[in-house]
């Protein structure tokens, strides 16, 4: 057992205080070094550009070696898997729209390369100024589609496999109405109004008034009138027809003589 006098006790207390102060100083320095390490790691992260999504760089705003700053625009990134087409549909067609409705998206640069799609979203409101509804078309495979392309979109609202069709080439428009000329016996045509039931790019399905086998004028109908006579492909020109009749009559006269 060691017994310390007043001077020894004071010396020990001072030593303990010194050790405590040294420990506190070391602990403080350790914390400062930890903060410095975190700052260094953060600065290192700033030297690496990471995209928030997976995709393809479509435009580069900087070159190798350029100095950049925080929040500077460096690249444009496109996720081709999420490409959509946005179209605007008339309010009157809204009852026919539904999610997953089939669609055909046709690039204007490749009219024969339609890409199948489907209705992904339908806007919950109608734009008051235009009376149109925004519809978003999604794709399972975008194929040759690229951002910024101009396209035509066909929404397939119904399928009629055995539909009676009239070519759109036959239509004549009179204001908001349309009609065609149907051939009657004697090469005479009648004007028949057309009420479209459904249509596609090339044909319409009339609501009524036509039967399978009706012959419809599809060329030169713009100047026709109801009751006019027409010539079909293969018919002789009137002058040629007259010459043929005259030759036939002369031949009959010779035979009789």
C-alpha positions as CSV (number, residue, x, y, z in Angstrom):
1,X,0.0,0.0,0.0
2,X,1.3,3.3,-1.2
3,X,0.5,6.4,0.7
4,X,0.9,9.7,-1.1
5,X,1.5,12.9,0.6
6,X,-0.2,16.2,-0.5
7,X,2.5,17.0,-3.0
8,X,2.3,13.5,-4.6
9,X,-1.5,13.6,-4.8
10,X,-1.4,17.0,-6.5
11,X,1.2,15.7,-9.0
12,X,-1.0,12.6,-9.8
13,X,-4.1,14.7,-10.3
14,X,-2.2,17.0,-12.7
15,X,-1.0,14.0,-14.7
16,X,-4.5,12.6,-15.0
17,X,-5.8,15.9,-16.2
18,X,-3.0,16.1,-18.7
19,X,-3.8,12.6,-20.0
20,X,-7.5,13.5,-20.2
21,X,-6.7,16.7,-22.2
22,X,-4.4,14.7,-24.5
23,X,-7.2,12.2,-25.1
24,X,-9.7,14.9,-25.8
25,X,-7.4,16.6,-28.2
26,X,-6.6,13.3,-30.0
27,X,-10.3,12.5,-30.2
28,X,-11.1,15.9,-31.6
29,X,-8.3,15.6,-34.2
30,X,-9.6,12.1,-35.1
31,X,-13.1,13.6,-35.7
32,X,-11.6,16.4,-37.8
33,X,-9.8,13.8,-39.9
34,X,-13.0,11.8,-40.4
35,X,-14.8,14.9,-41.7
36,X,-11.8,15.7,-44.0
37,X,-12.0,12.1,-45.3
38,X,-15.7,12.4,-46.0
39,X,-15.1,15.7,-47.8
40,X,-12.3,14.1,-49.9
41,X,-14.6,11.2,-50.8
42,X,-17.3,13.6,-51.8
43,X,-15.0,15.7,-53.9
44,X,-13.8,12.4,-55.6
45,X,-17.4,11.5,-56.4
46,X,-17.8,14.9,-58.1
47,X,-15.0,13.9,-60.5
48,X,-17.2,11.0,-61.8
49,X,-20.3,11.7,-63.9
50,X,-23.1,9.1,-63.2
51,X,-26.3,9.0,-65.2
52,X,-29.5,8.8,-63.2
53,X,-31.0,6.3,-65.7
54,X,-29.7,3.8,-68.1
55,X,-29.8,5.0,-71.7
56,X,-27.8,6.2,-74.7
57,X,-26.0,9.6,-74.9
58,X,-27.7,11.5,-77.7
59,X,-25.9,14.8,-77.3
60,X,-22.6,15.9,-75.7
61,X,-22.2,19.4,-74.4
62,X,-18.6,19.2,-73.2
63,X,-15.3,17.8,-74.5
64,X,-12.6,15.9,-72.8
65,X,-10.4,18.3,-70.6
66,X,-13.1,21.0,-70.2
67,X,-13.6,22.5,-66.8
68,X,-17.1,21.9,-65.5
69,X,-19.1,23.3,-62.5
70,X,-21.8,21.9,-60.3
71,X,-25.2,21.4,-62.0
72,X,-23.7,22.1,-65.5
73,X,-25.5,20.5,-68.4
74,X,-23.1,17.9,-69.8
75,X,-25.0,15.3,-71.8
76,X,-28.5,14.5,-73.2
77,X,-29.5,10.9,-72.4
78,X,-32.2,8.9,-74.1
79,X,-33.8,5.8,-72.7
80,X,-35.0,4.2,-76.0
81,X,-37.0,1.5,-74.0
82,X,-39.3,4.3,-72.7
83,X,-40.0,6.1,-76.0
84,X,-43.7,7.1,-76.4
85,X,-45.8,8.9,-79.0
86,X,-48.2,11.6,-77.9
87,X,-51.2,12.3,-80.1
88,X,-54.3,14.4,-79.7
89,X,-57.7,12.9,-80.4
90,X,-61.0,14.6,-80.9
91,X,-63.4,14.7,-78.0
92,X,-66.0,13.0,-80.0
93,X,-63.8,9.9,-80.3
94,X,-63.3,9.7,-76.5
95,X,-65.9,6.9,-75.9
96,X,-64.0,4.6,-78.3
97,X,-60.7,5.0,-76.4
98,X,-59.5,2.6,-73.7
99,X,-56.2,1.5,-72.2
100,X,-54.3,-1.1,-74.2
101,X,-56.2,-0.2,-77.4
102,X,-54.1,-1.3,-80.4
103,X,-52.4,1.3,-82.5
104,X,-50.2,1.5,-85.6
105,X,-47.4,4.2,-85.6
106,X,-46.2,5.0,-89.1
107,X,-43.0,7.1,-89.5
108,X,-43.4,9.6,-92.3
109,X,-39.9,8.7,-93.5
110,X,-40.9,5.0,-93.8
111,X,-44.6,4.7,-94.7
112,X,-44.4,1.0,-95.2
113,X,-42.8,0.3,-91.8
114,X,-45.6,0.5,-89.3
115,X,-44.7,-0.1,-85.6
116,X,-47.4,-1.7,-83.4
117,X,-48.2,0.1,-80.2
118,X,-50.9,0.4,-77.6
119,X,-52.7,3.2,-75.7
120,X,-50.7,3.6,-72.5
121,X,-52.3,6.7,-71.0
122,X,-55.4,8.8,-71.7
123,X,-55.5,12.4,-70.3
124,X,-58.2,12.9,-67.7
125,X,-59.2,16.2,-69.2
126,X,-60.2,17.7,-72.5
127,X,-58.3,20.8,-73.6
128,X,-60.8,23.6,-73.5
129,X,-59.4,25.6,-76.4
130,X,-58.9,22.8,-78.9
131,X,-61.4,20.2,-77.7
132,X,-58.7,17.5,-78.0
133,X,-57.6,14.8,-75.6
134,X,-54.0,13.9,-75.2
135,X,-53.3,10.1,-75.7
136,X,-49.9,8.5,-75.0
137,X,-48.9,5.5,-77.1
138,X,-46.4,3.0,-75.7
139,X,-44.4,0.2,-77.4
140,X,-43.1,-3.2,-76.6
141,X,-40.5,-2.8,-79.3
142,X,-39.7,0.6,-80.8
143,X,-37.9,-0.9,-83.8
144,X,-36.7,2.0,-86.0
145,X,-38.5,4.8,-84.1
146,X,-36.2,7.6,-82.8
147,X,-36.9,10.6,-80.5
148,X,-38.2,13.6,-82.5
149,X,-39.5,11.6,-85.5
150,X,-42.7,12.7,-87.2
151,X,-45.2,9.9,-87.3
152,X,-48.8,9.2,-88.2
153,X,-50.8,7.2,-85.6
154,X,-53.8,5.0,-86.3
155,X,-55.9,3.8,-83.4
156,X,-57.6,0.5,-84.1
157,X,-61.0,1.0,-82.4
158,X,-62.8,-1.9,-84.2
159,X,-62.1,-4.9,-86.4
160,X,-64.6,-6.0,-89.1
161,X,-63.1,-9.0,-90.9
162,X,-66.0,-9.3,-93.4
163,X,-66.7,-5.6,-93.9
164,X,-68.0,-4.1,-97.1
165,X,-65.4,-1.5,-98.2
166,X,-65.3,1.4,-100.6
167,X,-62.0,2.9,-101.7
168,X,-61.4,6.4,-100.5
169,X,-60.3,7.2,-104.0
170,X,-64.0,7.1,-104.9
171,X,-65.1,9.7,-102.5
172,X,-66.2,13.2,-103.6
173,X,-66.6,15.8,-100.8
174,X,-69.2,18.5,-100.6
175,X,-68.5,20.5,-97.5
176,X,-68.7,18.1,-94.6
177,X,-70.6,15.5,-96.6
178,X,-69.3,12.9,-99.0
179,X,-70.7,10.9,-101.8
180,X,-69.8,8.4,-104.5
181,X,-71.1,7.7,-108.0
182,X,-72.6,4.2,-108.5
183,X,-72.9,2.6,-111.9
184,X,-76.4,1.7,-113.1
185,X,-77.4,-0.3,-116.2
186,X,-76.9,1.6,-119.4
187,X,-73.6,3.1,-118.3
188,X,-75.5,5.7,-116.2
189,X,-74.3,6.8,-112.7
190,X,-76.2,7.9,-109.7
191,X,-75.0,10.0,-106.9
192,X,-75.1,8.2,-103.5
193,X,-74.4,9.9,-100.2
194,X,-71.9,8.0,-97.9
195,X,-72.1,7.9,-94.2
196,X,-68.8,6.4,-92.9
197,X,-69.1,3.8,-90.2
198,X,-65.4,3.1,-89.7
199,X,-62.3,3.7,-91.9
200,X,-58.6,3.1,-92.3
201,X,-55.9,4.7,-94.4
202,X,-57.3,3.5,-97.8
203,X,-60.9,2.4,-97.3
204,X,-64.2,3.2,-95.6
205,X,-67.0,1.0,-94.4
206,X,-70.3,2.6,-95.3
207,X,-73.1,2.5,-92.7
208,X,-75.7,1.5,-95.3
209,X,-76.9,2.0,-98.9
210,X,-74.5,-0.4,-100.6
211,X,-74.2,-4.0,-101.5
212,X,-71.4,-6.3,-102.5
213,X,-70.9,-6.1,-106.2
214,X,-71.9,-2.5,-106.7
215,X,-69.7,-0.8,-109.2
216,X,-68.3,2.5,-108.0
217,X,-66.5,5.2,-110.1
218,X,-63.0,5.7,-108.7
219,X,-61.5,7.9,-111.5
220,X,-62.7,11.1,-113.1
221,X,-65.7,11.4,-110.8
222,X,-65.0,15.0,-109.8
223,X,-66.9,16.5,-112.7
224,X,-69.7,13.9,-112.9
225,X,-73.4,14.7,-112.3
226,X,-76.3,12.5,-111.3
227,X,-77.6,10.7,-114.4
228,X,-74.5,11.2,-116.5
229,X,-73.2,8.5,-118.8
230,X,-69.7,7.1,-118.4
231,X,-67.3,4.9,-120.3
232,X,-65.6,2.0,-118.6
233,X,-62.0,0.9,-119.3
234,X,-62.1,-1.0,-122.6
235,X,-65.1,0.8,-124.0
236,X,-64.6,2.4,-127.4
237,X,-64.3,6.2,-127.8
238,X,-67.7,7.6,-129.1
239,X,-66.1,8.5,-132.5
240,X,-64.6,5.0,-132.7
241,X,-68.0,3.5,-131.8
242,X,-69.7,5.6,-134.5
243,X,-67.1,4.4,-137.1
244,X,-67.6,0.8,-136.0
245,X,-71.4,1.1,-136.4
246,X,-71.1,2.7,-139.8
247,X,-68.7,0.0,-141.0
248,X,-71.1,-2.7,-139.7
249,X,-74.0,-1.1,-141.6
250,X,-72.0,-0.9,-144.8
251,X,-71.0,-4.5,-144.5
252,X,-74.6,-5.5,-144.0
253,X,-75.6,-3.5,-147.1
254,X,-73.0,-5.3,-149.2
255,X,-74.2,-8.6,-148.0
256,X,-77.8,-7.8,-148.9
257,X,-76.7,-6.7,-152.4
